[in-house]
Each structure stands twice: as structure tokens, then as C-alpha cells.
Amino acid sequence: MGRRDKSRRILDIYMRFCEGKVIHKNEEARRFRVGERSIQRDINDIRAFLDEKRVADSSDIRDIVYNRAFRGFVMTGLGDTVMSNSEILAVSKILLESRAFTKEEVGRILDKLVNGCAPRENMKLVADLISNEKFHYVEIHHESYIQDKLWEIGSEIGQCNLLEIVYQKQSMKEEAVVRTIQPLALLFSEYYFYLNAYIVEQDEKGEYVQKYDYPAVFRIDRIQEYRRIGRKFKIRYRDRFEEGEFRKRIQFMYMGRLVKLQFRYTGNSLASVLDRLPTAQVVSEDGEGWIVEAEVYGRGVLMWLLTQGSMVEVLRPKEMREEMKKMLTDMLGKYTLWV
């Protein structure tokens, strides 16, 4: 065997070590058609390489050790770079539950995750644990594939490019609209990926300015086309968009002005309310229940409050209380008129 073949063999073994795989000398010897001593020398060469790396970089703590439980050699010090099998399984379950991708897309992603399992026998175990859900996976009726679109639009955000998009609204009967936007962030909620963006328009000087003082949300799969318009936007550091803070204040991706909502909760699980509304705070408690305040964008929160039935009563602001009352009256009317 030539030096080039030996180098390729060592690189192959090293790469699989880095992926968290278990290396068995007898299996490698059969695979490469060499003796087990040759594989041992390869492992020793990789150990020597890692020793040199540790001298140059003390933060690199990787090493090759024999693991008796796996009956093979493994690379230690990978905790911050390789997912554990339990993490791979958990992420796979979350991915299936999210229904965020088409069946073809989710299949490719899951295959890549499962291939990261170590040792090799765990690959089949994890694959078996998710196989039934993967087979019966029902995709959401996306308008288009979204993976490439996510990355490309994410790149436009990073480069601060103003975009023109062609967007299909919720009703397919309506014609698609054209919007010029200042893209801010990518978000995920309730089965779909969204683009958060300010709608902008040109003023009398030809400059692009925000049309509203709050951002809009666009479902990624409904963006039919998008292109740069050759202009960039600037955001002062103090005015930068913080996705985490925004995400705490929006429900079901219904946009609108930021309001301070106050309601009374009389149910048995206050924790579930606080989990659903991250900005919520209990301001008082009485014999009837808890008075809760939360900052929220728009009216999407009303949809969630309706799911709580008689356990909630909207107190303020007045217009939101009236809207809730109208919604309940309209709902009741559908049942009282039915015969």
C-alpha cells in the first residue's frame, strides 16, 4: 500500500473520530484490507497529531482513548462540537412535531441527524425510534420549499439589503401583492417560518422610510419572489431589532401595535399562562384569581385567550375588552340561532 493510500486511510479514520464514531480495529482492518497493527499505528499517529494540537492550543482537549463499554476507540473532548445520541433523538422528535418542512426535506434532515449517532449500533436504535413518525409524517400545505429560501433571505438580512417581494396573502383568491421591505429576522411559530420586516416606502426625497412604526410578518413559503433593489438600510445600535424580545410579545404571528394587556385568570395552572406569555407578570391576587399584565403585539393574543374559556376575563385596554366581548357574542349567536 502506498503512502497516499495510508494518508487517505488515516484521514478517513480521523474524520469518523471527529464525527463521534467508535473505531474497531478488526473492522477497520477488514475494510482497508490491512493488518490490525497498521490500524493501531494509524490511531497512534492521530494521537500524536492531537498531542501537538494541544501544545499549540490548550483549549483543544481532544484525545483518543479505548472505551471498554463500546469495545473500541473513541475521541474524547467532543462534548461542545458533537451532539449526543439523546440530543439527536430529542431534536428529531421536535423536528417531526414541528411539521415545519415538506416530507422530502424532513427526510433528508433526519437522515443526516441519525448518521451522526455513535456507536454505529445506536444509529439503528434512533432510526427505529423515529421510523414510524417519519413514515406517517404529514406535511403542512406549504406553497413552496423553504430551506434555500431561509438561508438566502437570512443572508440578505446580514447584508442589510432592502428587498422587493411578491407575496401571496392568506386568501388564494386575492392577487399577490408587491412590498418593499427592510428584512429584520427569521422566526418560527405554529408550523411555519416567518420573515419579520418593516414595510418601507419612498418619501419625497427618494429615501426609503418605514411605513408603520411596528414590523410586519410574512410567511416564508408565501413569498413567491424576492430581489434586491440596490439599496441598503442602516440601524443604529440602540434601535437594533431584538428577535428574542419581539418573540416574547407576539402570539400566532398576528401583528399590530404594542399594547399592555391586563386580564384576570381564575384557572388552576397559572404557570401555563406565564409560560405562554413570557412578558406576563402577576400584579395582584384576590379570592377570584390573579390579575396578570403582559406586553403583546396586536390581537393574536385574543385567539389564545379564547382557548382558556371562562378562566380569563380581559380587563384592559378597553378596546381589547370590547373586541373580546364582540367575539364571544358573535360565537354565541351562531349557537343560539341554530335549530
N, C-alpha and C positions, 0 to 999 in steps of 0.2 A: 504494500500500500504506500502511495507517495505522500510527500509532505502536505500537498494540497488536500488530499483526502482526509488526512489526520486533522488538519486545521478545520475542515468543514465538520468533522465529527465532534470536535471539541466545542465548536460554536453551537452546533445543534444541541448538545447536552447542556451547555451553559444557558441557552435561551429557555430550555424547558425547566431548568432550575429556577430561573427568574420568573417563570410563569407559575411557580409553586408546585410543579410536578415532582413525584418521587422517582428517583432513578435507581433501578435494579440492575446490578452488574450483569447478571446472567441474561436478562432481556436485551440489554444494550449490546452485549457480545453477539447474540444471535442476530440482532437487527443489522449490525455493521459487519458481521462475519469476521470478527477478530476474537482474540482470547480475552478472558476476564482481566488478566493482568494489564492488557492495553487500556481497558476501560478504567482500571484503578489508576493508571498513570495519568489518564485524561483528567480524572477527578482531582488528583494531586496538583496538576498544572492549574486547574481552575482555583483551587485553594490558594496556591501561591500568588495567582493574579489578584485575588481578593485581599490577601495579606498586604500586597503592595498598595492596593487602593486605600486600605485603612490607614496606612502610614501617611499617604497624601491627604486623606480626608477622614478625620476622626469621626465624622457623623455617619459614615458608611460602616455599618456594623454587620454586614452580611458575612456568613461563613457557611461552609459545607460540613454537615455532621451526619453520622449514621443514626437513624431513628429505628429503634428495636420494634416499636409497635407497627411501623409500616414495612419493616424488613428491607429498608432501602435508604439511600442518601437523599437528604433534603437541604434546601438552602434556608438558613435561619436569618432573622433580621429583615424579613419582608413584610412585617405587620403593617407598615404605613403605605405599602405600594400594591399589595395583592389582597383581594377580597377573600375572606374565609368562606368555607362551604356554607355555613349557616347564613352569612350575609348574602351570598349568591342566591340561596333558596328564598330568603326573605324578599330580596329585590325582585326576583322572578314572580313571586306571588303578588306583590304590589303592582308590577307591570301588567300582569294579566287582569287584575281587578280594575285597573285604571281604564282599560279599553281605549287607550289613547292613540293606538296605531291600527293600521289595517292588519288583517291576518297575515299577509305576506311579510310586512315589516316586523311584526312582533315575533314571528317565527325566526327570522334572521337574528334578531337581537337576543332571543332566548338561547339559540344555538351557540352564540358567542359567549354568553354568560356561563352556560353549562360546560363548555370546553375549558373554562378556567378552573374547574374543580380539581382538587388534588386530595388524596391519591387518585389514580385512574378509576378504581372501583367505585369511588364516590360519585364519579361522573354519571354512571348508570343510575345510582340511587336518586340523585337530584333529578335526572331526566325522567325517571319513573314517577317521582312525586308530583311533577307538573304536567305529565303527558296527557292526562285526561282533560284538564282545564285547557291545555293548548289545543287539543283536538276539537273540543266543543266551543272554542273561543268564538264569540260573535262580535264582529267589528261594528263600530259606530258607522253610520252612513256619512262618511267624510266626503267632501266634494272632490278631494284630490289627495295624493300622497303628500306628506308633510315634512319628512325628515330633512331632505335637502333644503327645503324652504326655510325650516327653522334655522339652520346653520347660516344660510345666505343672508337672511334678514338680521340675524344676530351680528353678522359681520358689518352690515350697514349701520347698525346701532353703534358699534365700536368705532366706526369711522366718521360718525356724526353727519351722515348724508341725509338730506331731505329726500323723500320718496314720493312718487305719484303711484297710487294703487288703484286698481279696478276691483271693486268689492261687491259681492253679491249679498244683498241683505237677507234677512231671515225668510221672508216670503219669496219663493222662487218665481212668483208671478210678477214681481217688481223687476224693473231693469236694473242691471248693475250700475253702481254709481262710481264716479271718479273723485278721489280725495287726494289732496296734497298733505303729507303728514310729516311730523317730526317724531321718528320712532324712539321709544324710550326703553322698553323692556319686554321680555317674553315671559308669559305666565301660563300656568296650567291650573284648570279648575273644572270639576264636574265633567270629565271625559274629553275635554277639548284643550288645545293650546291656543293662546290668545296673544296678540300684539297690543301692547299699551302704547298709545301715541297721542300727541297733540295734533288736532286738525289745524292747519295753518292756511292763511290766505295773504295775498299781496296787498300792501297799503298803497297810498298814493305815490310814495317814493319808490315803489317796486320792491320794498323789503318784505320778507315773509314774517308775519306776526301770528300769534296764537288767536284762533277764532273764539275759543272759550277759555275760561280760567281753570278748567279741570280737563283731564285727559279722556280720550275715548278708548274703547276696546274693540278689536277686530278679531274675529275667529280666523286663525291662520289658514284653515282649509278653504275658507270662502274668499281668500284673496286670490283672484284669478290671474292678475298680472301685477307686476311692480317694476319700477325703473327709477333710476336716479334722475334728478332734474338738473344736476350740475351745480347745486348749491349745498353749502354745509350750514350747520347750526352750532351755536356756542351756548354753553350753560355755565353760569358762574357756580363755583364750588358750593356756595351756600344754597343755591337753587337746584342742585342736582336731584335727580329723581331717585328715591329710595324704594326699591321694589318691596322690601320686607315691610316697611311701614304702610305702604299702599295696600299690600295684601291683607293686612290686619283689618282694613276698613271697608272691604268690598265683599258683597255676597252675590253669588251666581253671576258675576260679571255684568251686573246692571249698573251703568254709570249715572252720575248726577253730581250735584254739589255735595260738599262735605257738611254733614249735619250732626248735631248732638242729640241722640235718641235717648229717651227715658221711658222705661216700662216697668210694670210690676210683674214679678214672676212668683207663682204660687205652687209650682210643681215640687217634685221630690229630688230632682237632680240638678242642683244649681251648678255643679261642676261642668255638666254638659253644655250649659249656656255659656259659661266663661270660656270653655274650650272652643265653642263655635264662634264667639265674638271676642277675639284676642284683646280688643281695646276696652272690653266691658269691666266696670267696677261697681261693686255693691256700695251704694251711698247711704242706705238705711235699711232697717229691718223692723217689721211690726208683726202683729198677730196674724196678718193675712199672707205675708210673704216678704219678698225682698224687692227693694227699689233699685233698679240697675240702670246705669248710664253707659253709653258706648258711642264712639265716633264712627260714623259709617258714611260711605258714598252712596247716593242715590236711593232708590226704592227697592232694590233687590232684597234687602233685609226683611221687608214685609212678607215676601214669599216664605222665608224661613219661619217668621213669627206665626204665620198661618198654620204651619205644621205642628205648633205647640198647642193648638186648640184653646180651650178655656183657661189654660195655665198662664197665659200672658194677657196683659192689658196695656196698650200703648198710652202713655200719658202726655209726652211732649216729643216733638213740637206739635202745635195744634193742627197744622195742615196734614201731618202724617197720621195723627189720630183720626181725623175726619176721613182720610183716604182709607184707612183700615176699616172704619165703620161702614163706608160705602161698599167696600169689597165684601164684607160679611153680609150686608143687606142684600146685595146682588146674588150672592151664593144662596142665601136663604130663600130668595124669591124663586129660584129655579126648582126648589123642592115644594114650596107651598102651592105653586101653580100646577104641579104635576098631578095627573089623575090616572 
